[in-house]
Amino acid sequence: MKIVKKREDRVANGEADSFGNDFLGLLVNAYHDLDEKNRLSLEELVDECKTFYLAGQETVNSLLAWTVFLLAIHGDWQEKARREVIDIFGNQTPDTNGLAKLKIMSMILNETLRLYGLSNGLMRKVGREVQLGKIVLPANIDLLPLNVAVHHDPQLWGDDVHLFKPERFAEGIAEATKCNAGAFFPFGLGPRSCVGMSFATTETKIALSMILQRYSFTLSPAYVHSPVAAITVQPKHGIQIILESLNNDV
């Protein structure tokens, strides 16, 4: 609200002629909309900001962190990803056309999402009484299906389920899951799946490409492995890596 107040003050003092054309500016503009039907309440404004930060930034941070962690351990896959990035972009800034060609990186991200998903579960509410196997679920109860359990199920993924093997996704998600849509759902499933899925993966591919263009990296001996489930699956003690510049002049 302090950030919102600053924008409101700038307009009130004549220092700016609008609340801004970014996402927050659009929200503040809707908060001041003269049409009551279109106007956002204060609670809605704050909730939208929370969603944008937690769902739009924290998830990408988590995915990028775990991907770097896994590539720091698996240097062979790090080098494969780097060669792909250099072949497509050289030392230029990643572009939209090139991102679509990053097949190896897509495999790596999918395997990272399987091992360290963006969330540990998806809250659902039972709309009516239903029988699930031998269990009868009454209406109006909340469930938390754990995608982390499904993504680590050896019956679905094999006895090497806990190993980092991006080649599982070499032929795409459908082939990796044997067309079982419920076997892999890091961004949710069905009509309520995450609308930001493409945006999140695009952000991650851009950031990871730019890291790979500039650095090689290994895991620091100081790292202590302790994933914890908060809003996202996070490294409790952070991820310490050792960066080595690929530019000899730096």
TORDOVO-917641 format. One record per atom (N, C-alpha, C): residue in three letters; x, y negated, z. Coordinates in pm, whole numbers, padded with zeros to 5 digits, always signed. Layout:
ALAXYZ ...
//
This chain:
MET+00082+00121+00000 MET+00000+00000+00000 MET+00086-00126+00000 LYS+00209-00115+00056 LYS+00299-00230+00052 LYS+00336-00264-00093 ILE+00358-00160-00174 ILE+00391-00182-00316 ILE+00272-00246-00388 VAL+00152-00197-00359 VAL+00031-00253-00419 VAL+00014-00398-00378 LYS+00037-00427-00250 LYS+00022-00564-00199 LYS+00120-00660-00269 LYS+00241-00614-00296 LYS+00339-00698-00366 LYS+00289-00736-00505 ARG+00228-00639-00572 ARG+00177-00666-00707 ARG+00058-00763-00701 GLU-00027-00742-00603 GLU-00142-00832-00588 GLU-00094-00974-00557 ASP+00007-00985-00472 ASP+00059-01118-00436 ASP+00121-01188-00554 ARG+00192-01114-00639 ARG+00256-01174-00757 ARG+00152-01234-00851 VAL+00040-01163-00866 VAL-00068-01215-00951 VAL-00134-01335-00884 ALA-00160-01325-00754 ALA-00226-01433-00680 ALA-00141-01560-00679 ASN-00008-01545-00675 ASN+00082-01660-00672 ASN+00118-01712-00810 GLY+00065-01647-00914 GLY+00094-01692-01049 GLY+00229-01646-01101 GLU+00297-01556-01029 GLU+00427-01506-01074 GLU+00413-01401-01183 ALA+00294-01341-01195 ALA+00267-01241-01299 ALA+00123-01258-01344 ASP+00098-01223-01469 ASP-00039-01238-01522 ASP-00115-01105-01522 SER-00052-00999-01471 SER-00121-00870-01461 SER-00057-00787-01352 PHE-00120-00679-01317 PHE-00067-00589-01214 PHE+00039-00495-01270 GLY+00065-00503-01400 GLY+00162-00416-01465 GLY+00095-00319-01560 ASN+00171-00271-01657 ASN+00113-00179-01755 ASN+00160-00035-01733 ASP+00223-00009-01617 ASP+00259+00129-01584 ASP+00140+00196-01514 PHE+00163+00319-01467 PHE+00053+00396-01407 PHE-00006+00325-01285 LEU+00082+00275-01199 LEU+00034+00208-01078 LEU-00043+00081-01115 GLY+00006+00009-01216 GLY-00063-00111-01260 GLY-00204-00082-01308 LEU-00220+00027-01379 LEU-00352+00067-01428 LEU-00444+00101-01310 LEU-00389+00167-01209 LEU-00469+00202-01091 LEU-00512+00077-01015 VAL-00420-00017-00995 VAL-00452-00140-00922 VAL-00555-00221-01000 ASN-00541-00220-01132 ASN-00639-00290-01217 ASN-00778-00229-01199 ALA-00783-00095-01192 ALA-00912-00027-01172 ALA-00966-00055-01032 TYR-00878-00072-00936 TYR-00917-00104-00798 TYR-00984-00242-00792 HIS-00946-00333-00883 HIS-01002-00468-00887 HIS-01108-00484-00997 ASP-01148-00375-01058 ASP-01246-00383-01167 ASP-01375-00451-01120 LEU-01425-00543-01202 LEU-01547-00616-01166 LEU-01671-00527-01175 ASP-01662-00423-01257 ASP-01774-00330-01271 ASP-01766-00226-01160 GLU-01863-00227-01072 GLU-01862-00137-00956 GLU-01859+00009-00997 LYS-01917+00040-01113 LYS-01921+00178-01159 LYS-01782+00230-01196 ASN-01697+00141-01243 ASN-01562+00180-01285 ASN-01456+00158-01177 ARG-01494+00092-01068 ARG-01397+00051-00968 ARG-01351+00168-00881 LEU-01219+00174-00858 LEU-01163+00273-00767 LEU-01173+00222-00624 SER-01201+00313-00532 SER-01198+00275-00390 SER-01052+00277-00343 LEU-01029+00221-00225 LEU-00894+00221-00169 LEU-00845+00364-00148 GLU-00933+00449-00100 GLU-00896+00589-00077 GLU-00858+00658-00208 GLU-00936+00631-00313 GLU-00907+00692-00443 GLU-00774+00643-00498 LEU-00747+00514-00478 LEU-00619+00458-00524 LEU-00502+00528-00457 VAL-00510+00543-00326 VAL-00402+00607-00251 VAL-00391+00754-00290 ASP-00504+00823-00305 ASP-00502+00965-00342 ASP-00438+00986-00479 GLU-00468+00897-00574 GLU-00409+00908-00707 GLU-00257+00892-00701 CYS-00211+00800-00616 CYS-00067+00779-00601 CYS+00000+00902-00540 LYS-00065+00963-00441 LYS-00012+01084-00380 LYS-00002+01198-00482 THR-00108+01213-00560 THR-00110+01318-00662 THR+00000+01296-00763 PHE+00015+01172-00809 PHE+00116+01142-00910 PHE+00256+01170-00857 TYR+00280+01135-00732 TYR+00413+01157-00675 TYR+00438+01305-00646 LEU+00345+01368-00575 LEU+00367+01506-00531 LEU+00356+01605-00647 ALA+00251+01589-00729 ALA+00231+01683-00839 ALA+00316+01646-00960 GLY+00344+01517-00977 GLY+00413+01474-01096 GLY+00563+01460-01081 GLN+00613+01447-00958 GLN+00756+01429-00939 GLN+00817+01540-00855 GLU+00755+01571-00743 GLU+00812+01671-00653 GLU+00825+01807-00721 THR+00726+01841-00804 THR+00729+01971-00873 THR+00844+01978-00972 VAL+00865+01870-01048 VAL+00974+01867-01145 VAL+01109+01870-01074 ASN+01120+01796-00963 ASN+01243+01799-00883 ASN+01275+01941-00840 SER+01173+02013-00793 SER+01191+02150-00745 SER+01235+02241-00859 LEU+01168+02233-00973 LEU+01201+02318-01088 LEU+01344+02292-01135 LEU+01381+02165-01145 LEU+01515+02130-01192 LEU+01621+02178-01092 ALA+01593+02162-00963 ALA+01689+02204-00860 ALA+01714+02354-00865 TRP+01608+02434-00873 TRP+01625+02579-00874 TRP+01688+02627-01005 THR+01659+02558-01115 THR+01721+02596-01242 THR+01871+02572-01237 VAL+01912+02456-01186 VAL+02055+02426-01172 VAL+02120+02527-01078 PHE+02051+02563-00970 PHE+02102+02662-00875 PHE+02129+02796-00945 LEU+02033+02843-01022 LEU+02048+02972-01088 LEU+02156+02968-01196 LEU+02165+02858-01269 LEU+02268+02846-01372 LEU+02406+02829-01311 ALA+02413+02771-01190 ALA+02541+02758-01121 ALA+02595+02896-01082 ILE+02504+02989-01054 ILE+02543+03126-01018 ILE+02572+03209-01143 HIS+02486+03193-01242 HIS+02495+03273-01365 HIS+02560+03190-01475 GLY+02691+03184-01470 GLY+02766+03101-01565 GLY+02747+03141-01709 ASP+02720+03270-01735 ASP+02698+03314-01873 ASP+02574+03248-01932 TRP+02467+03240-01853 TRP+02345+03175-01902 TRP+02360+03024-01909 GLN+02440+02969-01819 GLN+02468+02825-01826 GLN+02537+02792-01958 GLU+02634+02877-01996 GLU+02708+02852-02120 GLU+02618+02873-02243 LYS+02531+02973-02238 LYS+02437+02994-02348 LYS+02346+02873-02366 ALA+02297+02820-02253 ALA+02209+02703-02258 ALA+02285+02582-02311 ARG+02410+02566-02267 ARG+02490+02450-02311 ARG+02516+02457-02461 ARG+02552+02575-02510 ARG+02578+02590-02654 ARG+02454+02554-02735 GLU+02337+02597-02685 GLU+02213+02567-02755 GLU+02188+02417-02758 VAL+02208+02351-02644 VAL+02186+02206-02635 VAL+02282+02131-02727 ILE+02410+02170-02726 ILE+02509+02104-02811 ILE+02479+02128-02959 ASP+02438+02250-02993 ASP+02405+02281-03132 ASP+02289+02195-03183 ILE+02193+02168-03096 ILE+02073+02095-03138 ILE+02090+01944-03127 PHE+02150+01897-03016 PHE+02158+01753-02991 PHE+02299+01694-03006 GLY+02402+01780-03003 GLY+02537+01726-02998 GLY+02554+01650-02868 ASN+02604+01527-02876 ASN+02615+01443-02756 ASN+02511+01331-02756 GLN+02408+01348-02840 GLN+02302+01248-02850 GLN+02193+01273-02748 THR+02116+01169-02719 THR+02004+01181-02626 THR+01900+01279-02681 PRO+01852+01373-02601 PRO+01751+01469-02648 PRO+01628+01400-02706 ASP+01575+01456-02815 ASP+01455+01402-02878 ASP+01347+01508-02884 THR+01227+01464-02915 THR+01110+01553-02912 THR+01124+01671-03006 ASN+01172+01647-03127 ASN+01184+01756-03225 ASN+01281+01862-03176 GLY+01392+01819-03116 GLY+01491+01914-03068 GLY+01443+01993-02949 LEU+01367+01930-02860 LEU+01319+01999-02740 LEU+01238+02123-02776 ALA+01164+02116-02884 ALA+01080+02229-02927 ALA+01165+02348-02973 LYS+01293+02325-03002 LYS+01380+02430-03053 LYS+01461+02498-02943 LEU+01447+02452-02819 LEU+01527+02505-02708 LEU+01470+02638-02658 LYS+01493+02743-02734 LYS+01437+02874-02700 LYS+01503+02932-02575 ILE+01637+02927-02569 ILE+01708+02984-02454 ILE+01670+02909-02326 MET+01662+02776-02335 MET+01625+02699-02218 MET+01483+02732-02173 SER+01393+02753-02266 SER+01256+02792-02230 SER+01254+02924-02156 MET+01336+03020-02200 MET+01348+03148-02131 MET+01398+03129-01989 ILE+01499+03043-01974 ILE+01558+03017-01842 ILE+01457+02952-01749 LEU+01382+02853-01801 LEU+01283+02784-01718 LEU+01171+02878-01676 ASN+01126+02963-01766 ASN+01019+03058-01731 ASN+01066+03155-01622 GLU+01190+03202-01634 GLU+01240+03295-01533 GLU+01261+03224-01399 THR+01300+03098-01404 THR+01312+03020-01280 THR+01176+03002-01216 LEU+01075+02973-01297 LEU+00939+02956-01246 LEU+00885+03086-01187 ARG+00928+03197-01243 ARG+00885+03327-01189 ARG+00949+03351-01053 LEU+01078+03325-01041 LEU+01149+03352-00916 LEU+01121+03248-00808 TYR+01114+03121-00849 TYR+01094+03011-00755 TYR+00983+02920-00808 GLY+00860+02969-00802 GLY+00747+02896-00859 GLY+00728+02759-00796 LEU+00656+02673-00867 LEU+00635+02537-00820 LEU+00555+02533-00691 SER+00465+02630-00674 SER+00390+02641-00548 SER+00385+02787-00509 ASN+00357+02814-00382 ASN+00355+02954-00339 ASN+00215+03014-00348 GLY+00115+02932-00381 GLY-00020+02985-00392 GLY-00116+02881-00448 LEU-00235+02927-00483 LEU-00337+02839-00540 LEU-00466+02854-00461 MET-00507+02748-00394 MET-00629+02754-00313 MET-00752+02769-00403 ARG-00838+02863-00366 ARG-00964+02883-00439 ARG-01077+02905-00339 LYS-01199+02869-00381 LYS-01317+02888-00296 LYS-01410+02988-00363 VAL-01460+03083-00283 VAL-01551+03185-00336 VAL-01689+03123-00354 GLY-01737+03117-00477 GLY-01865+03053-00506 GLY-01985+03139-00469 ARG-01970+03270-00481 ARG-02077+03362-00445 ARG-02015+03493-00397 GLU-02092+03573-00328 GLU-02040+03700-00279 GLU-01992+03786-00395 VAL-01872+03842-00379 VAL-01817+03922-00487 VAL-01734+04035-00428 GLN-01732+04148-00498 GLN-01652+04262-00453 GLN-01522+04265-00532 LEU-01411+04266-00459 LEU-01278+04269-00520 LEU-01211+04397-00475 GLY-01215+04498-00563 GLY-01166+04630-00523 GLY-01254+04686-00414 LYS-01195+04716-00297 LYS-01272+04769-00184 LYS-01314+04658-00087 ILE-01279+04535-00120 ILE-01308+04423-00028 ILE-01427+04343-00079 VAL-01520+04313+00011 VAL-01633+04227-00022 VAL-01603+04088+00032 LEU-01601+03990-00057 LEU-01572+03853-00018 LEU-01703+03775-00010 PRO-01738+03721+00107 PRO-01861+03643+00118 PRO-01845+03506+00052 ALA-01957+03443+00022 ALA-01955+03312-00041 ALA-01900+03206+00055 ASN-01848+03100-00002 ASN-01805+02980+00072 ASN-01687+03003+00165 ILE-01599+03095+00131 ILE-01474+03107+00206 ILE-01358+03065+00116 ASP-01252+03017+00179 ASP-01134+02974+00104 ASP-01034+03087+00093 LEU-00974+03099-00024 LEU-00871+03200-00048 LEU-00742+03131-00092 LEU-00629+03195-00063 LEU-00502+03144-00110 LEU-00429+03258-00182 PRO-00461+03282-00310 PRO-00388+03383-00387 PRO-00241+03340-00402 LEU-00150+03430-00368 LEU-00008+03397-00369 LEU+00055+03435-00503 ASN+00079+03335-00586 ASN+00144+03366-00714 ASN+00287+03416-00692 VAL+00349+03377-00580 VAL+00484+03425-00552 VAL+00484+03577-00535 ALA+00375+03632-00482 ALA+00365+03778-00466 ALA+00349+03846-00602 VAL+00265+03788-00686 VAL+00243+03844-00820 VAL+00371+03837-00903 HIS+00441+03725-00895 HIS+00563+03705-00975 HIS+00679+03794-00929 HIS+00665+03853-00808 HIS+00770+03942-00757 HIS+00719+04085-00741 ASP+00615+04119-00813 ASP+00555+04252-00805 ASP+00629+04348-00900 PRO+00698+04449-00848 PRO+00772+04542-00935 PRO+00681+04621-01028 GLN+00554+04638-00992 GLN+00463+04709-01081 GLN+00436+04629-01209 LEU+00449+04497-01199 LEU+00427+04412-01317 LEU+00556+04381-01391 TRP+00667+04369-01315 TRP+00792+04319-01374 TRP+00906+04420-01373 GLY+00888+04534-01309 GLY+00993+04635-01306 GLY+01075+04632-01178 ASP+01160+04731-01163 ASP+01240+04742-01041 ASP+01344+04632-01028 ASP+01375+04563-01138 ASP+01472+04453-01133 ASP+01403+04319-01114 VAL+01286+04322-01052 VAL+01200+04204-01038 VAL+01270+04088-00967 HIS+01363+04120-00877 HIS+01427+04013-00799 HIS+01553+03958-00867 LEU+01586+04010-00983 LEU+01704+03964-01055 LEU+01669+03853-01153 PHE+01763+03764-01176 PHE+01749+03655-01273 PHE+01780+03710-01411 LYS+01676+03733-01490 LYS+01693+03789-01625 LYS+01604+03713-01724 PRO+01652+03600-01774 PRO+01572+03520-01869 PRO+01533+03596-01994 GLU+01608+03702-02027 GLU+01575+03779-02147 GLU+01437+03843-02139 ARG+01378+03847-02020 ARG+01240+03896-02009 ARG+01148+03818-02102 PHE+01179+03688-02119 PHE+01091+03599-02194 PHE+01142+03573-02336 ALA+01229+03660-02385 ALA+01288+03640-02519 ALA+01182+03638-02628 GLU+01076+03714-02609 GLU+00969+03720-02710 GLU+00844+03645-02666 GLY+00860+03557-02567 GLY+00747+03476-02522 GLY+00681+03532-02397 ILE+00591+03453-02341 ILE+00523+03491-02217 ILE+00430+03609-02236 ALA+00357+03611-02346 ALA+00261+03720-02369 ALA+00330+03855-02373 GLU+00445+03861-02440 GLU+00520+03986-02448 GLU+00578+04023-02311 ALA+00627+03923-02238 ALA+00688+03949-02107 ALA+00585+04003-02009 THR+00462+03956-02019 THR+00356+03999-01926 THR+00270+04110-01982 LYS+00305+04158-02102 LYS+00224+04260-02170 LYS+00080+04212-02184 CYS+00067+04083-02217 CYS-00063+04017-02240 CYS-00152+04015-02116 ASN-00091+04028-01998 ASN-00165+04018-01873 ASN-00152+03875-01822 ALA-00252+03792-01850 ALA-00246+03649-01816 ALA-00228+03626-01666 GLY-00276+03719-01585 GLY-00268+03703-01440 GLY-00133+03739-01381 ALA-00039+03783-01466 ALA+00093+03823-01415 ALA+00188+03705-01401 PHE+00160+03594-01469 PHE+00251+03480-01468 PHE+00170+03352-01480 PHE+00159+03279-01368 PHE+00079+03156-01373 PHE+00140+03048-01283 PRO+00262+03003-01316 PRO+00327+02901-01233 PRO+00254+02768-01232 PHE+00176+02741-01336 PHE+00101+02616-01343 PHE-00049+02639-01324 GLY-00084+02751-01261 GLY-00226+02782-01242 GLY-00278+02867-01355 LEU-00408+02889-01353 LEU-00468+02981-01448 LEU-00610+02935-01480 GLY-00649+02950-01605 GLY-00786+02919-01644 GLY-00811+02770-01661 PRO-00938+02730-01651 PRO-00975+02590-01678 PRO-00916+02490-01578 ARG-00869+02537-01463 ARG-00813+02446-01363 ARG-00660+02453-01360 SER-00600+02502-01467 SER-00454+02503-01474 SER-00402+02360-01484 CYS-00277+02340-01451 CYS-00219+02206-01439 CYS-00220+02131-01572 VAL-00277+02011-01572 VAL-00282+01931-01695 VAL-00144+01873-01727 GLY-00055+01873-01628 GLY+00078+01815-01648 GLY+00184+01917-01687 MET+00143+02038-01724 MET+00239+02145-01754 MET+00338+02105-01863 SER+00288+02057-01975 SER+00377+02019-02086 SER+00466+01902-02048 PHE+00409+01806-01975 PHE+00487+01690-01933 PHE+00600+01732-01840 ALA+00570+01821-01745 ALA+00671+01867-01649 ALA+00783+01942-01718 THR+00750+02033-01808 THR+00853+02110-01876 THR+00935+02023-01970 THR+00872+01923-02031 THR+00946+01831-02117 THR+01045+01749-02036 GLU+01000+01696-01922 GLU+01089+01621-01832 GLU+01210+01706-01792 THR+01183+01829-01752 THR+01289+01918-01704 THR+01387+01949-01816 LYS+01338+01975-01936 LYS+01426+02006-02048 LYS+01516+01888-02082 ILE+01461+01767-02077 ILE+01542+01648-02106 ILE+01652+01632-02002 ALA+01615+01638-01874 ALA+01713+01620-01767 ALA+01820+01728-01771 LEU+01778+01853-01788 LEU+01874+01964-01789 LEU+01966+01956-01911 SER+01912+01917-02025 SER+01995+01901-02146 SER+02104+01798-02123 MET+02068+01686-02061 MET+02164+01578-02038 MET+02270+01618-01935 ILE+02233+01702-01839 ILE+02331+01754-01743 ILE+02428+01848-01814 LEU+02374+01939-01894 LEU+02457+02038-01963 LEU+02551+01972-02064 GLN+02508+01861-02123 GLN+02594+01789-02217 GLN+02717+01729-02149 ARG+02707+01701-02020 ARG+02810+01625-01950 ARG+02890+01705-01848 TYR+02831+01810-01793 TYR+02896+01879-01681 TYR+02885+02031-01692 SER+02983+02098-01638 SER+02968+02238-01599 SER+02958+02238-01447 PHE+02896+02339-01391 PHE+02874+02335-01246 PHE+02872+02476-01187 THR+02919+02484-01064 THR+02919+02609-00988 THR+02859+02581-00851 LEU+02821+02687-00783 LEU+02760+02673-00651 LEU+02868+02649-00546 SER+02845+02554-00459 SER+02940+02522-00352 SER+02939+02632-00246 PRO+03056+02662-00187 PRO+03060+02759-00076 PRO+02979+02712+00045 ALA+02948+02582+00049 ALA+02872+02528+00162 ALA+02723+02561+00152 TYR+02678+02612+00037 TYR+02535+02635+00018 TYR+02485+02750+00106 VAL+02371+02729+00170 VAL+02303+02831+00250 VAL+02165+02855+00189 HIS+02140+02978+00146 HIS+02015+03008+00075 HIS+01900+03023+00173 SER+01802+02931+00163 SER+01687+02936+00253 SER+01567+02868+00188 PRO+01501+02934+00091 PRO+01382+02875+00029 PRO+01268+02866+00130 VAL+01198+02755+00131 VAL+01084+02738+00220 VAL+00965+02689+00138 ALA+00847+02731+00179 ALA+00725+02691+00110 ALA+00664+02570+00179 ALA+00679+02454+00120 ALA+00610+02334+00168 ALA+00499+02309+00066 ILE+00488+02191+00010 ILE+00395+02172-00101 ILE+00448+02245-00223 THR+00581+02242-00238 THR+00648+02322-00340 THR+00747+02414-00270 VAL+00806+02506-00346 VAL+00909+02592-00290 VAL+01041+02515-00295 GLN+01096+02485-00178 GLN+01212+02395-00170 GLN+01329+02464-00100 PRO+01452+02424-00134 PRO+01569+02472-00060 PRO+01579+02398+00073 LYS+01566+02469+00183 LYS+01559+02406+00315 LYS+01679+02316+00343 HIS+01797+02360+00301 HIS+01920+02285+00329 HIS+01973+02213+00206 GLY+01889+02198+00103 GLY+01936+02136-00020 GLY+02018+02234-00103 ILE+02060+02190-00220 ILE+02143+02273-00307 ILE+02273+02198-00335 GLN+02382+02253-00286 GLN+02512+02190-00305 GLN+02583+02257-00423 ILE+02618+02179-00523 ILE+02690+02233-00637 ILE+02816+02151-00661 ILE+02910+02211-00732 ILE+03035+02145-00769 ILE+03029+02112-00917 LEU+03034+01984-00950 LEU+03027+01939-01088 LEU+03166+01918-01145 GLU+03185+01960-01269 GLU+03310+01934-01340 GLU+03276+01868-01472 SER+03330+01749-01493 SER+03298+01674-01613 SER+03352+01744-01737 LEU+03273+01746-01844 LEU+03317+01802-01970 LEU+03392+01700-02055 ASN+03391+01576-02008 ASN+03462+01467-02077 ASN+03597+01448-02008 ASN+03704+01477-02078 ASN+03836+01471-02018 ASN+03877+01332-01977 ASP+03805+01231-02031 ASP+03839+01094-01998 ASP+03779+01047-01867 VAL+03689+01130-01810 VAL+03619+01092-01688 VAL+03679+01165-01569 
//
